[in-house]
Each structure stands twice: as structure tokens, then as C-alpha cells.
Amino acid sequence: MPTIEVEQITKRFGQQIAVDHASFTVDPGEIFALLGPNGAGKTTAIRIILDIFKADSGTVTVLGGPMTEEKKDRLGYLPEERGLYQDVQLDRSLVYLATLKGLSAADASRKVDAMLKRFELYDHRKKKIKELSKGMQQKAQLIVTLIHDPELIIIDEPFSALDPVNTQMVKDLLREERDKGKCIVMCTHQMHQVEELADRLVLINEGKVVLYGGLQEIRRSYSGQEVDVHALTDLPAELPGAARVAKHNSGYRIHLEPSVTPQALLQTLVERGVQLEKFEIALPTLDEIFIQVVTTAGSPQ
Amino acid sequence: MYATRKKSIMIKVRAVFIHEFLTVLRSRSFLLTLFLIPLAGFATILIIANLKKDNQGIPLTSIIAPSSEPKPLGLIDQSGIIQTIPESFSKHITEFPDPASAQAALANEVISGYYVVLPDYLTSGQVDYYRSDFNPIGGGSDSYVLRALLEENLLRADPQRLKLFQQPLKLETHFASAAPQRDPDSALTFFLPYAVTMLFYLLILGSSSTMLNSITNEKQNRVMEILLTSMTPLQMLTGKIVALGLIGLFQTAFWSGSAFMLYRLSGQTFHLPIEFSLPASLLAWGLLYFVLGYAIYASLMAGVGAMVPNLREGSQVTFMVVIPLMIPLFFINTLISAPNGSISLFLSLFPLTAPIAMLTRLAATQVPFWQPALAAVLQIGTAILVVRAIAGLFRAQTLLSGQAFKMKLFFRALVGKA
């Protein structure tokens, strides 16, 4: 059973349509990327899922039914608009927000201490939030999101303001949560992080779902007539089926003629005695797909 | 299931309550206000006590406005009315035979000014007054001396009539009520209800403003979205209202206790005449009216807080919301001098003015029991309606919008149309 089922939701603010008949599902044990350019409707979609906003039409099912007050304790949310009580001590602020997720004060206090140690913030626990660096505040937000061991985690730009070491730590943490069977919805503009972490994704543009599916499946569907070749010997000057050959990352990128398949090219190379070290169908990066889809409203070729 | 859900709701309300209570209690501005006001009172009493010790009998007014030895006034009587200047007047008034000699005395600063009672005084009542400086406000303040002198001389033939003229009535007021009555001429008759009114006004306004501060602070700190995914707006509102109301009561109890201690330290014992002792029932009514008044105004402030993007804009709007609370202050003379009149009755029953107006009346006079009871019922009804209306306004879309405040939308929300 999917953790989240979004079915044809629409939300208007005055004349503007923020979300336009969007549908997707998110399963337990997966990291799902919610992508889209600024103002595409991602945050509104998340707020509808969380029942902060009501959809004008369509239905949302979360953890097996409509959102309830009890279910709020089973989800962790890191919003786009980051915020903590600036004038309150770090540990007090975290314990308070944890108690609002249904933990007892004693439980909250114990878990906060453990998380502060894991996120290397324990020595700063008596400082006011405003005295912490941006990276530290970001880690504190992540603690608020995860402290109550939620089944559903929705995080908006989880890596912003984090250095490479902390970014890696958060990635490991998200993978760990996924492996425990948690459902993670991640909003980010950092496409390389999505490529590294996400299992599936949905791309929203102008409120509409324009791309939806498994990451590799999408990349394959957007792959062109290109292959990357690394060879121990030089390529023949004349290569039937190749429209263009260009140097690419210490190897070659071969652009195939429209009627030629990668398999046919591989056969030609082997027949010509080229000693191959690597032969790979060139997949477009998610960045390239994102730009292509958003700027041209393109679809798989 | 229902019991578990109710318990979960209560846990969250309690969490908000504890957080709000401790956050305000620990804040530097609250602690400064809490301790600085009694300390300022203590310092004032200490200064006055030292001044009194150094200069026994020095009046308080002389500390504010240093006094100088008053100069006598000159008098030239051209009408022949003034036959004698009694001994008691001689210190204040000096007679001169002609204007030239009076002018010379004025030039030498022997006198502060002089009067000329003109020859046709008996028909015109005309008296000219000459002084060296121009002072339209305080210049004529000494004329009572001449007035008394003229009265003495005009009616000297009939001492009994003169006496009656000077003190035409000895008023003795009789009341139908058996309760101890206050002297209408006593300053306490006015100042006691006035003090109660001001105390309540500041108490309700101060506590309600803390609510506005708390909500705008959460909006500015951008915590609102996390809070809304953890509890309902009504849970948040309930926890805040209870916590900040208790803070207000705690602050008042602390200040009252400090004031009492300071009074004792100043060497005075708190002893009001029996007719000015405030009844114990006033404390009970006061507590109830504070809770109700605070619930109404704190909810209104919460509504303002929900709709404004920041505290600065909130402060500008606050004035509009607290106008009804200020109305009893505009009518305070009426409330004290005619506490059972129709205006006083209306203001003390109307729910938005009742928290202040009824307390003023209760401190000023005996009020039939049904009136404060009815006012309380009306306030309970209003508080329920306002809390419900504001809870409706206190929803995510408003809290997260960041749009400028619109009074029209606010009033529409109050009548359930937003």
C-alpha cells in the first residue's frame, strides 16, 4: 500500500493555479524526489499532502487514509521556510518541538541528547539558536524532523547550508531511514543529489506533472543516439553508422545516425578490431532532462 | 480511542502552555519589567524618605516646584469702601495712599502687584490690577485676598450674614443604603475606583499584547509551519491563552505584593477608612472579569497576530482593536460620579467595555448582584464567540500568507464570513 496517494489534486490562489490535476504515489522504503522549477507548485503540493492547505479538488491519502491529528505524529517535515525559536536555547527548543510530536518530556529529552551527539551539536546545546551557524541550524532542523522516528519524512532542500562532510552524513542518514522502510519525499534543486539518492521522481511544472517514474527509467527514456566509448586502440577514421565522433572524458562520444542502434555500432567496432575498455549508452544527466523538460516542455524522444 | 485522542490533545495543549509560560518568564524584557517597576517605586520612596529626614515638614509640592517667599500686594482704595484691613490680611496686603507710591514699591520689588479699587466701585464693581510681568494663567491667582477683604468690608455691618456668605452651606448627605458610605468630598472616592480601573486596563492590555507578541514572533521565526504539522490551531491558541493569562496574573500578584511591601517599608500602615475598604467580593469579580476580558482581548490580538506579517504592523493595528477597552477610560468621571447612571450601566454590561467599566463601578459603589452576574454571562458568551471566530481565522492559509493586514477581512472573520 502506498504511503502517499495523490489523485488529481488542484489548488488555486485567486486566478492563479498552483497545482493542476497532479497525481502520483509514494511507496514505503523509497526516496521519492519532488522536483520542479521555482514557483512550480511543489510546496503547495506538499502543504496539501500535509493538510496545511485544503485542495480545491482531488484526493490525498496519507498512511492509508485522510490526514488526521494522530497521523501528524507519524510524519516528519522539514519545510522550505526554515525556522526555529531564535531566542530559545537549542536543547529546550528541540525538546518542545519533540513533545508536540507526542513524545513525553523525558523521552524527548533523551532522544534530543542522542541526536545532538550524532549531529555533533551536543556541545552547543545550551546556546541560543541565533548563536549557531547556518549549517548548525540546518542540522537542528533535521533533528526536529527525525526526532520522533516518523514513518513519513518530507524534506525540502535537506542539504542547503551543509558542508560536504555533513552532506554525506545526511545522505547516509536518509539511506538508513529508507532501509528501515520509511517513506522519504525529498524536494531539491540539487539534481546530482537526486541522481545519487532517489529511487523515483515526479517533476512538476506550472502545477502540472510533466515527468513521473523511476529515475533510471526516465534517464533511459531521455537517452539519445549517443554512446561513450573508451578504447585501448585508436578508432577507425571511417566508422559506418556514426554521424559524429567527439573526444569526451579521455574517451569518445559517438553520435549515431538515426537508423543505427548501439548494438550495431558495437558489432562494427568489434569487427574492426578495436580493443574496447568501455562501451556505454550515454544517459542524459537529470540536470539536462530537467532543463529540457522545463524549457521546452519536452517529452521523451 | 476517544480517551487516547483527548489525552493526546491535552498533552499538546500542555506542551504549548509550558513552553509559552517558561519562555515569557525567562525573557529578559519580562524580568526587567517585573523587577524594575517595584525597584523604581522603592527608589522613589527612599528619596522622599531622605528628603523628609533632612527637611522635616517639607511638602511634596516643594520638591516638584521650589517655592519662593511670596510678596505682599498693594492696595489703593479710591472708593472708600475699605475701612479696615484686619490683622490676618496685613501680611498679604499693604495699603498705599496713591498710585505713584504703589508704582514705586512695585518697581523696587517690594510688592508683586497692586489693586486700585476705583471710585465708582459700588456701581461698577471695577478694580484695576497692575503687575510687572505678563502671566495670564497664574497672574490673577492672588485675587482671593482682595475678594475676601472686600467681602469683609461690604458686609461688616452684618457679621452673621457675612459668615453665611463665606460658608453658605454645611452639607450633610444621608443615604438610604445601610452599607458604610464614602464621603463624597474625599479624594479617595475618586482615586480608589480610578486606581482599580487603570490597574485593570493595564493588566488586560498588557497580557493581551503578550499574545500578539508571541504569535508574530513565531511567524517571524518561521516556526509556524512546523507547529501546524504538529497540532491544530485551536490547541495552539488554547495553550497560549492560558499560559499568557497566568503570566499576567502572576505579574499583577508580584507587583501588588511588592507595592504592599514598599508601603510597609515606607513606614506607613495600610489603613483605609472602613467605607473605603474594598470588599473581598471585588477580588473574586476582578479575577473573573480579568479572565473573561483577557480571553476576549487576547483572542482578538491572536487574530491580529494571525493576519499581520510582523509585530510592527501588528502594533499599528492593535489600537483599533483595543478602542472598546479604552472607552471606559473616556467615561471614567461618569463611572465614578454616577456609577448607577444609565451610561455607567450600559458600559458595565456591554461585553467589550464591561471588564473595565464594571470593575470601576464595583470599586466606586454598591452594585446590585444581578448586574455583575449578567455582565459576566454576556462576557462568557462573547468570549466563546470571539475564540471560535478567531480560531477559524487562525488557519494555515492566513498564518503562512505574509500578506498585509486588512481590517475588513478581520471584521468579516469576527462575524464568521472570512
Interface residues (C-beta under 8 A of the other chain):
Chain A: R47 L50 I52 F53 E69 E70 K72 D73 L75 Y77 P79 E81 R82 G83 L84 Y85 Q86 D87 V88 Y96 L97 T99 L100 K101 G102 V144
Chain B: R5 S8 I9 I11 K12 A15 V16 H19 T23 S27 E218 N221 R222 V223 M224 E225 I226 L227 L228 T229 S230 M231 T232 A396 Q397 L400
